[in-house]
Amino acid sequence: MASTQIQCEMCCNEKAVGYCTTCGNVGETCIKLHKTVKVFQTHMVSMNDEKNGNSKVTKRDITEERCKQHPTERTIFLCKIHDSMLCSRCFHSEHLSCFKEVVDLLHEDINIDCDKVITMKSLFNELKAEILFLKDEAEHRQDSYKNNADTCVEKCMELGNRIKHRVDDLTRNFKDGIREIYKENVNTYSHITKTCDEKTKWCENEESKIDDFVDNKMAGRLYLASRHFEKEVSDARFHLKEIKRKHTFKGIEFKENKVILKCVFEDLEEVCEQHEENTGSDDVHANDVVAFITEINKTRRELIALLKKARNELDESEKARLVLEAELKGTKEDLNQVERERAIFQAKFPHVKEHLNWTQPNGTVEVKTSIEYGERIIVLDFTFPDGIQMK
């Protein structure tokens, strides 16, 4: 591994081959200047040691570094506001307003604090321990999730095989049913053709007999044959109709229900779920995670049955509402009719209107009963304070 190339801090154009306690890292040309120029005669210059082709890198404190803007000046100030190292020229030209927040690293009491060093190293050790723990945990999770992924793939394969076997069973049943219907159709064809052949042979035999009777002029036999001819032909036709009725061909048609297939395919997409586990730091509390889990315990058929029942109940409610509405409408019409009759009655008998709200005065009533012509008669005698009586 090659060492870091150190540039000359005076000209910044050459590789540093020596070190000056005043100027810093210097290249070969700048070293010659230190030897020839009078102003550099008092500078302490040392050459880098060459070993195995690698130059020796000189380490210096921050206060010995050179300013990038002013290579002849050292960075001896720290600006806390801008968090940058400054030389005296940078301080007076650009950071004079930061005076209260500028630290002079040469005059401040800045020493190596062993306790602080121990604390810093302790924090680094803790951080490295956390890094190592995180790495080990990641490796463990990687192995665990690899096994989990393999298990999930196996379960998916098993599910696919179960679905395939179920589909094979269903299609096998369909094929068996089709073969059974085809076999029945073959038997039907066999029965029909056998009967047709028998009846055809019978017809040929009977025609041959008739021709023989005619050729041999057997009128008697022809007469006897003609007596039962129509009945035998009728029986043959009836037999043909029975065969046709009992032995019928069954149609075979394979038709896909596209709606059901679409529902099946959509359900297959939801037959299993993929969950992603979110793992975070220990600062994440379980109470901050809200999980909404919906469990569907009803099958599609049960849901359809419930929906149908709800629709029937709505239909019944609608019918009851229509009946009630019709009854209310009839009642309203009856009330309107009564109101119209009342208006007509009041118009015909205006003098009765004056006595409609009349109050009957207090009085007494005497009840008498009698039987006349086989019927019970009840007589009420009213007596009022003014002497008016009526029955």
DRENKEVO-439013 format. One record per residue (C-alpha): x, y, z; residue number from 1. Coordinates in nm, 3 decimals. Example, Ala and Ser with C-alpha at 12.3 -4.5 7.8 and 13.67 -1.06 7.14 Angstrom:
// residues 2
{pt {1.230,-0.450,0.780},1};
{pt {1.367,-0.106,0.714},2};
This chain:
// residues 391
{pt {0.000,0.000,0.000},1};
{pt {0.157,0.332,-0.111},2};
{pt {0.194,0.608,0.143},3};
{pt {0.005,0.935,0.116},4};
{pt {0.171,1.186,-0.116},5};
{pt {0.270,1.493,0.091},6};
{pt {0.284,1.816,-0.111},7};
{pt {0.526,2.100,-0.049},8};
{pt {0.355,2.363,0.167},9};
{pt {0.557,2.649,0.018},10};
{pt {0.510,2.608,-0.355},11};
{pt {0.241,2.337,-0.353},12};
{pt {0.384,2.206,-0.681},13};
{pt {0.624,1.934,-0.571},14};
{pt {0.626,1.628,-0.353},15};
{pt {0.762,1.701,-0.006},16};
{pt {1.100,1.544,0.058},17};
{pt {1.185,1.726,0.381},18};
{pt {1.040,1.914,0.674},19};
{pt {1.109,2.266,0.801},20};
{pt {1.006,2.349,1.159},21};
{pt {0.900,2.693,1.037},22};
{pt {0.769,2.635,0.686},23};
{pt {0.639,2.279,0.723},24};
{pt {0.672,2.014,0.449},25};
{pt {0.898,2.134,0.170},26};
{pt {0.991,2.000,-0.171},27};
{pt {1.334,1.960,-0.326},28};
{pt {1.336,2.307,-0.490},29};
{pt {1.226,2.476,-0.166},30};
{pt {1.499,2.292,0.028},31};
{pt {1.756,2.441,-0.212},32};
{pt {1.609,2.784,-0.140},33};
{pt {1.652,2.716,0.233},34};
{pt {2.018,2.649,0.167},35};
{pt {2.086,2.948,-0.062},36};
{pt {1.844,3.224,0.049},37};
{pt {1.968,3.416,0.350},38};
{pt {1.623,3.461,0.511},39};
{pt {1.584,3.080,0.539},40};
{pt {1.929,3.018,0.686},41};
{pt {1.797,3.009,1.042},42};
{pt {1.526,2.751,0.960},43};
{pt {1.569,2.394,1.083},44};
{pt {1.530,2.155,0.787},45};
{pt {1.538,1.774,0.800},46};
{pt {1.509,1.528,0.513},47};
{pt {1.247,1.249,0.509},48};
{pt {1.383,0.897,0.552},49};
{pt {1.340,0.669,0.251},50};
{pt {1.270,0.307,0.343},51};
{pt {1.125,0.041,0.113},52};
{pt {1.030,0.314,-0.132},53};
{pt {0.802,0.489,0.121},54};
{pt {0.869,0.836,0.254},55};
{pt {0.829,0.903,0.624},56};
{pt {0.524,1.120,0.700},57};
{pt {0.582,1.384,0.965},58};
{pt {0.293,1.438,1.205},59};
{pt {0.236,1.784,1.345},60};
{pt {-0.008,1.950,1.581},61};
{pt {-0.284,2.164,1.436},62};
{pt {-0.105,2.484,1.541},63};
{pt {0.189,2.388,1.320},64};
{pt {-0.026,2.356,1.008},65};
{pt {-0.011,2.626,0.743},66};
{pt {-0.309,2.839,0.643},67};
{pt {-0.442,2.751,0.300},68};
{pt {-0.499,3.117,0.213},69};
{pt {-0.173,3.238,0.368},70};
{pt {0.090,2.958,0.339},71};
{pt {0.345,3.155,0.542},72};
{pt {0.113,3.177,0.842},73};
{pt {0.028,2.904,1.093},74};
{pt {-0.330,2.819,1.204},75};
{pt {-0.325,2.908,1.570},76};
{pt {-0.684,3.032,1.615},77};
{pt {-1.015,2.843,1.634},78};
{pt {-1.342,3.019,1.545},79};
{pt {-1.619,2.842,1.736},80};
{pt {-1.890,3.015,1.535},81};
{pt {-1.763,2.894,1.196},82};
{pt {-1.585,2.587,1.336},83};
{pt {-1.268,2.662,1.137},84};
{pt {-0.896,2.706,1.200},85};
{pt {-0.754,3.054,1.131},86};
{pt {-0.424,3.225,1.101},87};
{pt {-0.367,3.573,1.243},88};
{pt {-0.427,3.736,0.905},89};
{pt {-0.757,3.549,0.853},90};
{pt {-0.864,3.640,1.203},91};
{pt {-0.808,4.014,1.156},92};
{pt {-0.949,4.025,0.802},93};
{pt {-1.254,3.798,0.817},94};
{pt {-1.337,3.694,1.175},95};
{pt {-1.283,4.006,1.377},96};
{pt {-1.656,4.017,1.455},97};
{pt {-1.621,3.667,1.608},98};
{pt {-1.368,3.795,1.862},99};
{pt {-1.549,3.659,2.169},100};
{pt {-1.579,3.312,2.013},101};
{pt {-1.220,3.285,1.885},102};
{pt {-0.976,3.073,2.085},103};
{pt {-0.599,3.125,2.075},104};
{pt {-0.467,2.770,2.087},105};
{pt {-0.112,2.882,2.173},106};
{pt {-0.199,3.095,2.476},107};
{pt {-0.498,2.899,2.609},108};
{pt {-0.430,2.637,2.872},109};
{pt {-0.485,2.345,2.632},110};
{pt {-0.318,2.025,2.745},111};
{pt {-0.383,1.657,2.697},112};
{pt {-0.660,1.563,2.941},113};
{pt {-0.618,1.196,3.025},114};
{pt {-0.971,1.166,3.165},115};
{pt {-1.116,1.314,2.850},116};
{pt {-0.904,1.081,2.639},117};
{pt {-1.029,0.783,2.841},118};
{pt {-1.388,0.903,2.803},119};
{pt {-1.351,0.949,2.428},120};
{pt {-1.193,0.608,2.384},121};
{pt {-1.465,0.456,2.602},122};
{pt {-1.733,0.609,2.380},123};
{pt {-1.554,0.476,2.072},124};
{pt {-1.538,0.132,2.230},125};
{pt {-1.910,0.145,2.304},126};
{pt {-1.981,0.257,1.949},127};
{pt {-1.765,-0.023,1.808},128};
{pt {-1.948,-0.271,2.033},129};
{pt {-2.283,-0.145,1.898},130};
{pt {-2.153,-0.171,1.543},131};
{pt {-2.033,-0.526,1.606},132};
{pt {-2.367,-0.618,1.767},133};
{pt {-2.559,-0.470,1.473},134};
{pt {-2.341,-0.658,1.228},135};
{pt {-2.381,-0.988,1.416},136};
{pt {-2.756,-0.931,1.444},137};
{pt {-2.776,-0.855,1.070},138};
{pt {-2.588,-1.176,0.992},139};
{pt {-2.817,-1.373,1.224},140};
{pt {-3.128,-1.217,1.068},141};
{pt {-2.989,-1.281,0.721},142};
{pt {-2.956,-1.652,0.798},143};
{pt {-3.293,-1.660,0.974},144};
{pt {-3.474,-1.481,0.692},145};
{pt {-3.305,-1.700,0.433},146};
{pt {-3.444,-2.005,0.611},147};
{pt {-3.778,-1.828,0.642},148};
{pt {-3.776,-1.746,0.270},149};
{pt {-3.698,-2.110,0.186},150};
{pt {-3.983,-2.224,0.413},151};
{pt {-4.224,-1.978,0.251},152};
{pt {-4.123,-2.098,-0.095},153};
{pt {-4.186,-2.459,0.013},154};
{pt {-4.528,-2.364,0.151},155};
{pt {-4.609,-2.183,-0.174},156};
{pt {-4.511,-2.495,-0.367},157};
{pt {-4.727,-2.710,-0.137},158};
{pt {-5.018,-2.470,-0.181},159};
{pt {-4.972,-2.476,-0.557},160};
{pt {-4.968,-2.858,-0.551},161};
{pt {-5.282,-2.870,-0.335},162};
{pt {-5.461,-2.633,-0.572},163};
{pt {-5.337,-2.832,-0.871},164};
{pt {-5.455,-3.160,-0.716},165};
{pt {-5.793,-3.008,-0.639},166};
{pt {-5.823,-2.878,-0.996},167};
{pt {-5.716,-3.220,-1.126},168};
{pt {-5.984,-3.386,-0.912},169};
{pt {-6.250,-3.148,-1.039},170};
{pt {-6.148,-3.186,-1.403},171};
{pt {-6.124,-3.564,-1.354},172};
{pt {-6.480,-3.566,-1.224},173};
{pt {-6.588,-3.356,-1.522},174};
{pt {-6.413,-3.595,-1.762},175};
{pt {-6.563,-3.899,-1.588},176};
{pt {-6.908,-3.743,-1.610},177};
{pt {-6.859,-3.668,-1.980},178};
{pt {-6.742,-4.026,-2.044},179};
{pt {-7.043,-4.162,-1.852},180};
{pt {-7.283,-3.954,-2.061},181};
{pt {-7.103,-4.064,-2.376},182};
{pt {-7.134,-4.429,-2.267},183};
{pt {-7.508,-4.382,-2.208},184};
{pt {-7.541,-4.228,-2.554},185};
{pt {-7.357,-4.529,-2.699},186};
{pt {-7.599,-4.765,-2.523},187};
{pt {-7.891,-4.557,-2.647},188};
{pt {-7.759,-4.578,-3.001},189};
{pt {-7.715,-4.955,-2.963},190};
{pt {-8.074,-5.006,-2.840},191};
{pt {-8.221,-4.788,-3.113},192};
{pt {-8.021,-4.948,-3.395},193};
{pt {-8.101,-5.297,-3.266},194};
{pt {-8.473,-5.222,-3.254},195};
{pt {-8.464,-5.057,-3.594},196};
{pt {-8.287,-5.360,-3.741},197};
{pt {-8.543,-5.594,-3.584},198};
{pt {-8.837,-5.393,-3.712},199};
{pt {-8.678,-5.363,-4.056},200};
{pt {-8.630,-5.739,-4.071},201};
{pt {-8.992,-5.789,-3.960},202};
{pt {-9.116,-5.556,-4.233},203};
{pt {-8.913,-5.741,-4.495},204};
{pt {-9.043,-6.079,-4.378},205};
{pt {-9.403,-5.958,-4.380},206};
{pt {-9.363,-5.806,-4.728},207};
{pt {-9.212,-6.134,-4.849},208};
{pt {-9.512,-6.326,-4.712},209};
{pt {-9.755,-6.090,-4.885},210};
{pt {-9.570,-6.124,-5.216},211};
{pt {-9.570,-6.504,-5.176},212};
{pt {-9.947,-6.507,-5.106},213};
{pt {-10.011,-6.293,-5.412},214};
{pt {-9.785,-6.498,-5.640},215};
{pt {-9.941,-6.827,-5.528},216};
{pt {-10.290,-6.677,-5.532},217};
{pt {-10.349,-6.763,-5.168},218};
{pt {-10.641,-6.530,-5.112},219};
{pt {-10.742,-6.698,-4.788},220};
{pt {-10.408,-6.658,-4.627},221};
{pt {-10.386,-6.299,-4.754},222};
{pt {-10.726,-6.232,-4.603},223};
{pt {-10.620,-6.376,-4.266},224};
{pt {-10.297,-6.172,-4.273},225};
{pt {-10.481,-5.852,-4.352},226};
{pt {-10.710,-5.892,-4.050},227};
{pt {-10.419,-5.833,-3.802},228};
{pt {-10.200,-5.623,-4.036},229};
{pt {-10.300,-5.278,-3.906},230};
{pt {-10.272,-5.385,-3.541},231};
{pt {-9.925,-5.533,-3.595},232};
{pt {-9.809,-5.217,-3.774},233};
{pt {-9.957,-5.004,-3.494},234};
{pt {-9.778,-5.217,-3.234},235};
{pt {-9.450,-5.175,-3.422},236};
{pt {-9.496,-4.797,-3.432},237};
{pt {-9.581,-4.792,-3.060},238};
{pt {-9.267,-4.995,-2.989},239};
{pt {-9.060,-4.745,-3.186},240};
{pt {-9.210,-4.455,-2.989},241};
{pt {-9.135,-4.633,-2.659},242};
{pt {-8.778,-4.692,-2.763},243};
{pt {-8.745,-4.327,-2.862},244};
{pt {-8.898,-4.215,-2.531},245};
{pt {-8.694,-4.443,-2.306},246};
{pt {-8.364,-4.414,-2.489},247};
{pt {-8.278,-4.049,-2.550},248};
{pt {-7.946,-3.893,-2.630},249};
{pt {-7.797,-3.657,-2.373},250};
{pt {-7.622,-3.346,-2.494},251};
{pt {-7.264,-3.281,-2.386},252};
{pt {-7.143,-2.922,-2.357},253};
{pt {-6.849,-2.778,-2.170},254};
{pt {-6.909,-2.413,-2.090},255};
{pt {-6.692,-2.203,-1.862},256};
{pt {-6.858,-1.975,-1.611},257};
{pt {-6.643,-1.667,-1.665},258};
{pt {-6.788,-1.484,-1.364},259};
{pt {-6.709,-1.772,-1.125},260};
{pt {-6.363,-1.817,-1.278},261};
{pt {-6.289,-1.448,-1.232},262};
{pt {-6.395,-1.471,-0.865},263};
{pt {-6.178,-1.782,-0.820},264};
{pt {-5.873,-1.612,-0.970},265};
{pt {-5.929,-1.304,-0.757},266};
{pt {-5.962,-1.521,-0.447},267};
{pt {-5.643,-1.709,-0.536},268};
{pt {-5.456,-1.378,-0.525},269};
{pt {-5.571,-1.336,-0.165},270};
{pt {-5.534,-1.699,-0.056},271};
{pt {-5.206,-1.612,0.114},272};
{pt {-5.056,-1.288,0.241},273};
{pt {-4.703,-1.156,0.249},274};
{pt {-4.613,-0.966,0.563},275};
{pt {-4.311,-0.742,0.601},276};
{pt {-4.154,-0.721,0.944},277};
{pt {-4.043,-0.372,1.043},278};
{pt {-3.743,-0.383,1.274},279};
{pt {-3.618,-0.058,1.424},280};
{pt {-3.414,0.065,1.716},281};
{pt {-3.496,-0.001,2.079},282};
{pt {-3.641,0.351,2.104},283};
{pt {-3.949,0.246,1.907},284};
{pt {-4.221,0.138,2.148},285};
{pt {-4.488,-0.117,2.066},286};
{pt {-4.756,0.130,2.179},287};
{pt {-4.660,0.360,1.890},288};
{pt {-4.753,0.093,1.633},289};
{pt {-5.124,0.056,1.557},290};
{pt {-5.220,-0.262,1.369},291};
{pt {-5.557,-0.297,1.200},292};
{pt {-5.630,-0.668,1.129},293};
{pt {-5.950,-0.764,0.944},294};
{pt {-6.052,-1.131,0.960},295};
{pt {-6.312,-1.249,0.709},296};
{pt {-6.481,-1.563,0.843},297};
{pt {-6.759,-1.580,0.588},298};
{pt {-6.724,-1.756,0.257},299};
{pt {-6.850,-1.605,-0.065},300};
{pt {-7.158,-1.830,-0.064},301};
{pt {-7.245,-1.736,0.294},302};
{pt {-7.209,-1.369,0.212},303};
{pt {-7.428,-1.409,-0.097},304};
{pt {-7.689,-1.594,0.114},305};
{pt {-7.686,-1.315,0.372},306};
{pt {-7.717,-1.055,0.097},307};
{pt {-8.009,-1.244,-0.056},308};
{pt {-8.181,-1.268,0.283},309};
{pt {-8.132,-0.895,0.339},310};
{pt {-8.278,-0.822,-0.005},311};
{pt {-8.580,-1.043,0.070},312};
{pt {-8.635,-0.860,0.399},313};
{pt {-8.612,-0.529,0.217},314};
{pt {-8.864,-0.653,-0.039},315};
{pt {-9.102,-0.762,0.238},316};
{pt {-9.061,-0.425,0.409},317};
{pt {-9.131,-0.250,0.081},318};
{pt {-9.445,-0.459,0.027},319};
{pt {-9.566,-0.384,0.381},320};
{pt {-9.495,-0.015,0.324},321};
{pt {-9.697,-0.017,0.000},322};
{pt {-9.989,-0.197,0.171},323};
{pt {-9.985,0.050,0.461},324};
{pt {-9.962,0.340,0.219},325};
{pt {-10.264,0.205,0.028},326};
{pt {-10.460,0.165,0.353},327};
{pt {-10.372,0.516,0.462},328};
{pt {-10.474,0.647,0.123},329};
{pt {-10.810,0.467,0.151},330};
{pt {-10.860,0.602,0.504},331};
{pt {-10.782,0.951,0.384},332};
{pt {-11.036,0.913,0.104},333};
{pt {-11.298,0.790,0.356},334};
{pt {-11.228,1.089,0.581},335};
{pt {-11.263,1.323,0.286},336};
{pt {-11.593,1.154,0.194},337};
{pt {-11.724,1.195,0.550},338};
{pt {-11.616,1.557,0.549},339};
{pt {-11.799,1.613,0.217},340};
{pt {-12.116,1.443,0.347},341};
{pt {-12.099,1.647,0.667},342};
{pt {-12.073,1.967,0.461},343};
{pt {-12.370,1.863,0.245},344};
{pt {-12.576,1.775,0.556},345};
{pt {-12.498,2.108,0.720},346};
{pt {-12.589,2.289,0.397},347};
{pt {-12.927,2.109,0.377},348};
{pt {-13.014,2.153,0.750},349};
{pt {-12.861,2.481,0.861},350};
{pt {-13.097,2.505,1.167},351};
{pt {-12.954,2.175,1.304},352};
{pt {-12.609,2.330,1.318},353};
{pt {-12.723,2.554,1.605},354};
{pt {-12.806,2.251,1.824},355};
{pt {-12.496,2.045,1.741},356};
{pt {-12.305,2.187,2.039},357};
{pt {-12.617,2.205,2.266},358};
{pt {-12.575,2.069,2.622},359};
{pt {-12.854,1.848,2.760},360};
{pt {-12.984,1.980,3.098},361};
{pt {-12.968,1.756,3.408},362};
{pt {-13.272,1.533,3.478},363};
{pt {-13.390,1.182,3.566},364};
{pt {-13.480,0.876,3.359},365};
{pt {-13.716,0.586,3.447},366};
{pt {-13.673,0.252,3.272},367};
{pt {-13.981,0.035,3.206},368};
{pt {-13.994,-0.299,3.027},369};
{pt {-14.287,-0.489,2.877},370};
{pt {-14.354,-0.772,2.633},371};
{pt {-14.576,-0.703,2.335},372};
{pt {-14.639,-0.946,2.050},373};
{pt {-14.366,-1.171,2.183},374};
{pt {-14.101,-0.896,2.186},375};
{pt {-13.945,-0.717,2.483},376};
{pt {-14.007,-0.341,2.484},377};
{pt {-13.786,-0.103,2.685},378};
{pt {-13.934,0.240,2.761},379};
{pt {-13.720,0.527,2.889},380};
{pt {-13.907,0.817,3.062},381};
{pt {-13.696,1.132,3.086},382};
{pt {-13.789,1.407,3.337},383};
{pt {-13.612,1.745,3.325},384};
{pt {-13.628,2.035,3.573},385};
{pt {-13.839,2.249,3.338},386};
{pt {-14.106,1.976,3.324},387};
{pt {-14.036,1.862,2.970},388};
{pt {-14.093,1.489,2.925},389};
{pt {-14.020,1.268,2.632},390};
{pt {-13.998,0.901,2.552},391};
